């Protein structure tokens, strides 16, 4: 049973890594830079 859970976790992790790589390859540099700044600027008032 433990091996089944471990294998499932590895499949989910592989899927998430593939999604990140796919999104980063399809997005423009400007969009990626803006998204990477979200955690750094979440407490600043922009509006």
N, C-alpha and C positions, 0 to 999 in steps of 0.2 A: 504494500500500500504506500509506503514511504517513497519508493522509487516512482510510482505513478504520479504522486504529488510533485516530486522533484522534476520529472520529465515535463509535466504540465507547466510548472514555473519556468522552465527553460524555454519552452515553446512561446509562452507569453512574452518573455524577455526578448527573444529573437524577433518576434513580431513588432514589439515596440521599437527596437533598434532599427528595423527595416523601415518603419514609418518615419522615424526621425531622419534617416538618411534620404528617403524619398522626398520628404517635404523640403529638406535643405537643398536638394539638387533642383527642385522645381521652382523654388522661390528666388526672388531677386535679392541682391546683396542688401539693398535698402530695407526690404521687408525683414530680412533676418536680423539686421542691426537694430531695427525698431523693436522687434520682438525680444531681443536679448537685453534691451534696456528696461523692460517692464519691471523686473524685480528690483532694479536699482532705483527707479523713479516712482515706486508705488506710494510713497508717503509725501510726494511733492504735489502741490496744488497747481494744476494746469488750467483751471477753468474758472 
